[in-house]
């Protein structure tokens, strides 16, 4: 009876141990399952990357095939010359062998004939050596031209890449100018045709404002309707940080009387341009470093006629907006 009680703890421990085994196996299987799922996701990602690289490689292979076809075409003439020279070389070699055979047959015959054949043989050998040298020269020339062709092709690819990059930069600049012109047209809709015009040329956007929209005659103070238009321009320029802004004042050819602080048309045009710069900086967050005020006096008329209508056209202020060309200069500086 005592022995039975001694076995009882052992039996209980064994039962507990075996009941834990299935739970542990299940946890291990779940861990393996999660690991497999992670590996499967990684393999899918890798497969997707491989598909993308395969498509890119096929595209590159197509381009390489085009280049190879062009190279084959360019070297076909050299190959033809090489084959022709090789054929001549083979023919001369056959003639040389025939003469050697004839020479051996007649060597024991008439000494005179033997000398003649020997002379012919020598001449043939000399010609053979010349043709052999020519063949070697053509082979070397062919190799050099192949190397030069490879170098030229490589350089051409570099230039094509550079041109494509330049075209991309110029396209982005044109798109920026078009977008800027559209924004200005939308903002200044009520002013266009009423003393204000917006145009685009040579990659620049021009906002031209008549004197009647901005100033009283001979004055450098911007009037209320002009301030309103300039505020709208300033708000658009706030959104275009990669644009340089040049303010040009223009006058007619009628000389100033020289009284007060305005001595001549130069003073008037510069002061008017400066007044506009101050309004833009006061009513916007445009960086003053982007602004340049310039006076042109009467030196750049729209209409050179000496009529009141022509002079009215010439009395204007132009805001010239130019996309910064830093990116383009970087490409040009790249060797």
C-alpha positions, 0 to 999 in steps of 0.5 A: 500500500505504501508503494502505491502512494510513492508512484502517485506523484510520478503519475501526476507529473507525467500527466501534466507534462504530456498535457503541455506538449500539444500547446507548445507544438501549436505555438511553434507551428503558429510562429512558423506560419507567421514566419512563412507569411513574412517570407512570402510577403518579402518574396512577393515584393522582391518579385515585383521589383524583379518584374520592374527591373526586367521591363527596364532591362528589356527596354534598354536591350531594345535601345542597345539593339538599335545601336548595334544595328547602326554600328554594323551598318557603319562598319560594313564598308570597312568589312567589305574592304577587308574581305576584298584585300583578304581575297587578293592576298589569298590569290597572290598566295596561290600564285606564289605557290604556283611559281615556287612549284614551277621554279622547282621544276625548271631549277635543273633546266636552262640556267637562263630560264631559271634566272628569269623565273627566279626574278619573277618569283622575287617580284611576286614575293615582293608584291606578296609582302606589300599586299600582306603589309597592306592587309595588316594596315587595313586590319589595324585601320579597321580596328582603330575605326571601330574604337573611334566609332565606339568612342563617338557613340559613347560621347553621342549618348552623353550629349543626347542625355545632356540635350534631353536634360536641357530640354526638360529644364527649358520645358519646365521653365516654359510651363512655369511662365505659362502658369504664371501668365494664367495666374496673373490673367485670372487675378487682373481680369478686371484690369486687362484692356483698361490700361493693363496688358499681359504678354509672354515672349522669350520665356518671360512674362510682361505686365505692362501698365499705362501711366493712366492706370498708375500715375497722374501726369508727371507724378511718382505717386501711385493712385488708388486704382493702380495700388489695387492692381499692384496688390493683386500682382504682388499676391501672385508673385508671393506664390512664385518664389523662383521668379525674378522681378524687374520693374521698368519705368518708361516715359515719352520724349517730352523733356521735363522742366527740371524743377523740384526733385525730378530733373528729367525723364530719367529721374521720373522713370526711376522714381516711378519704378521705385514707387511700385517696388515699395508698394509690392514689398509693403503689401506682400511677403515677396523677398526684396532681393528678387526685385529690381527697379530700373528707369529707361527714360524715353529710350525704349518707346513702343511707338516712335511717332511724335504724336499724342497717341504714340507718346501715351503708349510710351508712358508706361511701367513694365513688370518683367517676370523671368524664371530663374535659370539656376537649374539650366546653368548647372546643366550647362556647367556640367561637362 
